[in-house]
């Protein structure tokens, strides 16, 4: 083997081992895989996040609910190091995203609602481009397309994909490096009822492996069937944070729980 090729292989192997050891060390000590603590963010004079505190556990799906503009996407961007907080902490496996190592994609798979792949690429080409940057095989790209139901359109241009197909491609990107944590921003958008049901079952199977999901959505009724814990955000404040069973027992639905909590908070302020 050529020396350059050998060095590349060794480098990829070392990075993979470091990543696996990091995950194994932390997973054996802690069940809280994502921690948000007293997080604050303002834009000019507008408070976007105010003292946000919650966690996402290993083996669970945690859902962030709230209308558009409530602060959900900003929180996710801060967690992924795409924006900075004014104060507070947002950590994954006890550290910030930027400190997860050389290949964070193998620890945290992400999908943002603003994700826009190159329209002139095919679905396969988009995954392969990412796979090349982190030493993943062609076969893994094909496997991920098959997992999300896009194998038959993998050679189709992304510009010809429906919104639902683009959402599935975003999920394929998130799971490409077989991470233990998924952070998904509005993954339900654009999916038809069959796609929503498929995503629900996929995520439930994912966490059964001892993995973790944090997702955002404003489809509250769907999340009742999907998540283990729900966190409600309104105007940058946490108004709800409890296990699914407790919320449904007390309020009958996430919608009732959310708007009742918002009303209670407004009454207290007045």
C-alpha positions as CSV (number, residue, x, y, z in Angstrom):
1,X,0.0,0.0,0.0
2,X,1.2,3.5,-0.8
3,X,2.5,5.3,2.3
4,X,-0.1,8.2,1.9
5,X,-2.9,5.7,1.8
6,X,-1.5,3.8,4.8
7,X,-1.2,7.0,6.8
8,X,-4.8,8.0,5.9
9,X,-6.1,4.6,7.0
10,X,-4.3,4.8,10.3
11,X,-5.5,8.3,10.9
12,X,-9.1,7.3,10.3
13,X,-8.8,4.3,12.5
14,X,-7.3,6.3,15.4
15,X,-10.0,8.9,15.1
16,X,-12.7,6.2,15.1
17,X,-11.2,4.5,18.2
18,X,-10.9,7.9,20.0
19,X,-14.6,8.6,19.2
20,X,-15.7,5.1,20.3
21,X,-13.7,5.3,23.6
22,X,-15.1,8.8,24.3
23,X,-18.7,7.6,23.8
24,X,-18.1,4.4,25.9
25,X,-16.5,6.3,28.7
26,X,-19.3,8.9,29.0
27,X,-22.2,6.5,28.4
28,X,-21.1,4.2,31.3
29,X,-21.3,7.1,33.7
30,X,-24.2,9.3,32.8
31,X,-27.8,8.9,31.5
32,X,-28.3,12.6,30.7
33,X,-26.8,12.8,27.2
34,X,-27.8,16.4,26.5
35,X,-27.9,19.1,29.2
36,X,-29.2,22.6,28.8
37,X,-28.6,24.8,31.8
38,X,-29.8,28.4,32.4
39,X,-29.4,29.2,28.7
40,X,-30.0,32.8,27.7
41,X,-30.0,34.5,24.3
42,X,-31.1,37.9,23.1
43,X,-31.1,39.6,19.6
44,X,-30.9,43.3,20.0
45,X,-33.6,44.0,22.7
46,X,-35.6,40.8,22.0
47,X,-35.3,37.9,24.5
48,X,-35.2,34.7,22.5
49,X,-34.2,32.3,25.2
50,X,-34.5,33.0,29.0
51,X,-33.0,30.6,31.6
52,X,-33.8,27.5,29.6
53,X,-33.0,24.3,31.5
54,X,-33.8,20.7,30.6
55,X,-32.1,17.5,29.7
56,X,-32.4,14.6,27.2
57,X,-31.8,11.1,28.6
58,X,-30.2,8.1,27.1
59,X,-32.7,5.7,25.6
60,X,-35.4,8.4,25.3
61,X,-37.0,10.7,22.7
62,X,-37.3,14.2,24.0
63,X,-39.5,16.6,22.1
64,X,-39.4,20.4,22.1
65,X,-42.8,21.8,21.3
66,X,-43.9,25.4,20.6
67,X,-45.0,27.6,17.7
68,X,-42.7,29.0,15.1
69,X,-40.7,31.8,16.7
70,X,-40.8,30.3,20.2
71,X,-37.0,29.8,20.3
72,X,-36.7,26.1,19.5
73,X,-34.5,26.4,16.4
74,X,-32.2,29.0,18.1
75,X,-31.7,26.6,21.0
76,X,-30.7,23.8,18.6
77,X,-28.3,26.1,16.8
78,X,-26.6,27.0,20.1
79,X,-26.4,23.4,21.1
80,X,-24.7,22.6,17.8
81,X,-22.3,25.5,18.1
82,X,-23.8,27.5,15.2
83,X,-24.7,30.4,17.4
84,X,-23.4,31.6,20.8
85,X,-25.4,32.0,23.9
86,X,-25.3,35.1,26.1
87,X,-24.9,32.9,29.2
88,X,-25.6,29.4,30.4
89,X,-24.5,26.0,29.0
90,X,-25.6,23.6,26.3
91,X,-23.6,20.4,26.4
92,X,-23.6,17.0,24.7
93,X,-21.9,14.1,26.6
94,X,-20.7,16.7,29.1
95,X,-19.0,19.0,26.6
96,X,-19.7,21.5,23.9
97,X,-20.3,20.3,20.3
98,X,-17.0,21.9,19.2
99,X,-15.1,19.8,21.8
100,X,-16.5,16.4,20.8
101,X,-13.5,15.6,18.6
102,X,-12.4,15.4,15.0
103,X,-15.5,13.5,13.9
104,X,-18.6,14.8,15.8
105,X,-20.8,13.4,13.1
106,X,-20.1,9.9,14.5
107,X,-21.3,11.0,17.9
108,X,-24.2,13.4,17.0
109,X,-26.3,13.2,13.9
110,X,-28.1,16.4,13.0
111,X,-30.8,17.6,10.8
112,X,-31.8,21.3,10.7
113,X,-35.1,22.6,9.2
114,X,-32.9,25.1,7.2
115,X,-30.9,22.3,5.7
116,X,-30.6,22.8,1.9
117,X,-28.5,20.2,0.0
118,X,-27.1,21.1,-3.4
119,X,-30.1,20.7,-5.8
120,X,-27.9,19.6,-8.8
121,X,-26.6,16.6,-6.8
122,X,-28.4,13.2,-6.6
123,X,-29.4,11.9,-3.2
124,X,-26.5,9.4,-3.4
125,X,-24.0,12.0,-4.4
126,X,-25.0,14.2,-1.4
127,X,-24.4,11.4,1.0
128,X,-21.2,10.3,-0.7
129,X,-19.8,13.8,-0.5
130,X,-20.3,13.8,3.3
131,X,-19.1,10.2,3.6
132,X,-15.8,11.0,1.9
133,X,-15.0,13.7,4.5
134,X,-15.2,11.2,7.4
135,X,-14.0,8.0,5.8
136,X,-17.3,6.2,5.3
137,X,-17.9,3.7,2.5
138,X,-20.1,3.8,-0.6
139,X,-22.0,0.9,0.9
140,X,-23.0,2.9,4.0
141,X,-24.5,5.6,1.7
142,X,-26.6,3.0,0.0
143,X,-27.6,1.4,3.3
144,X,-28.8,4.8,4.6
145,X,-30.8,5.6,1.4
146,X,-32.5,2.2,1.9
147,X,-33.2,2.8,5.6
148,X,-35.0,6.0,4.8
149,X,-36.8,4.6,1.8
150,X,-34.9,6.5,-0.9
151,X,-32.9,3.7,-2.5
152,X,-35.0,3.7,-5.7
153,X,-34.5,7.5,-6.2
154,X,-30.9,7.7,-5.0
155,X,-29.8,8.6,-8.6
156,X,-32.4,11.3,-8.9
157,X,-31.5,15.0,-8.7
158,X,-32.4,16.6,-5.4
159,X,-34.1,19.5,-7.2
160,X,-36.7,16.9,-8.3
161,X,-37.3,15.6,-4.8
162,X,-40.5,16.4,-3.0
163,X,-40.3,18.1,0.4
164,X,-40.9,14.8,2.1
165,X,-38.1,13.1,0.1
166,X,-35.8,16.0,1.1
167,X,-36.7,15.4,4.8
168,X,-35.9,11.7,4.4
169,X,-32.5,12.6,2.8
170,X,-31.8,14.9,5.8
171,X,-32.4,12.0,8.1
172,X,-30.2,9.7,6.0
173,X,-27.5,12.3,6.4
174,X,-28.0,12.4,10.2
175,X,-27.6,8.6,10.6
176,X,-24.8,8.3,8.1
177,X,-22.0,7.8,10.7
178,X,-24.1,5.7,13.0
179,X,-24.2,8.2,15.9
180,X,-25.6,7.5,19.4
181,X,-27.5,10.9,19.4
182,X,-29.8,12.5,16.9
183,X,-30.7,16.2,17.0
184,X,-33.6,16.8,14.6
185,X,-35.1,20.2,13.9
186,X,-38.7,19.9,12.6
187,X,-38.2,16.5,10.9
188,X,-41.9,15.9,10.5
189,X,-42.4,18.9,8.1
190,X,-43.4,17.7,4.6
191,X,-44.0,14.1,5.5
192,X,-47.2,12.4,4.5
193,X,-49.1,10.3,7.1
194,X,-47.2,7.1,6.0
195,X,-43.9,9.0,6.3
196,X,-44.8,10.3,9.8
197,X,-45.6,6.8,11.0
198,X,-42.4,5.5,9.5
199,X,-40.3,8.2,11.3
200,X,-42.1,7.5,14.6
201,X,-41.2,3.8,14.4
202,X,-37.7,4.5,13.3
203,X,-37.0,6.8,16.2
204,X,-38.5,4.4,18.7
205,X,-36.3,1.6,17.4
206,X,-33.3,3.9,17.5
207,X,-33.6,4.7,21.2
208,X,-34.3,1.1,22.1
209,X,-30.6,0.6,21.3
210,X,-29.8,2.9,24.2
211,X,-29.5,5.9,22.0
212,X,-30.9,9.4,22.3
213,X,-33.1,11.7,20.3
214,X,-33.9,15.4,20.7
215,X,-36.4,16.8,18.2
216,X,-38.4,19.9,17.7
217,X,-41.9,20.1,16.3
218,X,-45.1,22.2,16.4
219,X,-47.1,19.1,15.5
220,X,-48.1,18.4,19.1
221,X,-50.6,15.6,18.5
222,X,-48.0,13.6,16.6
223,X,-45.4,14.0,19.3
224,X,-47.9,12.5,21.8
225,X,-47.3,9.2,20.0
226,X,-43.6,9.6,19.6
227,X,-41.7,11.1,22.6
228,X,-40.9,10.0,26.1
229,X,-40.5,13.5,27.5
230,X,-41.9,16.8,26.3
231,X,-40.4,20.3,26.9
232,X,-42.7,23.2,25.9
233,X,-41.2,26.6,25.0
234,X,-43.1,29.9,24.7
235,X,-41.5,33.2,23.9
236,X,-38.1,31.8,25.0
237,X,-39.3,30.4,28.3
238,X,-39.8,26.8,29.4
239,X,-43.5,26.4,30.3
240,X,-43.7,22.6,30.3
241,X,-41.1,19.9,31.2
242,X,-42.3,16.4,32.1
243,X,-42.7,12.8,31.0
244,X,-45.2,12.1,28.4
245,X,-47.4,9.9,30.7
246,X,-47.6,12.6,33.4
247,X,-48.5,15.3,30.9
248,X,-51.3,13.2,29.3
249,X,-52.6,12.1,32.7
250,X,-52.9,15.7,33.9
251,X,-54.0,17.5,30.6
252,X,-55.2,14.7,28.2
253,X,-53.2,16.2,25.3
254,X,-49.9,18.0,24.6
255,X,-52.0,20.9,23.1
256,X,-54.0,21.3,26.3
257,X,-50.8,21.0,28.4
258,X,-48.9,23.6,26.4
259,X,-51.6,26.3,26.2
260,X,-52.7,25.8,29.8
261,X,-49.1,26.2,30.9
262,X,-48.7,29.3,28.8
263,X,-51.8,30.8,30.3
264,X,-50.7,29.9,33.8
265,X,-47.4,31.6,33.2
266,X,-49.1,34.7,31.8
267,X,-51.4,34.9,34.8
268,X,-48.5,34.7,37.2
269,X,-46.7,37.6,35.4
270,X,-49.8,39.7,35.6
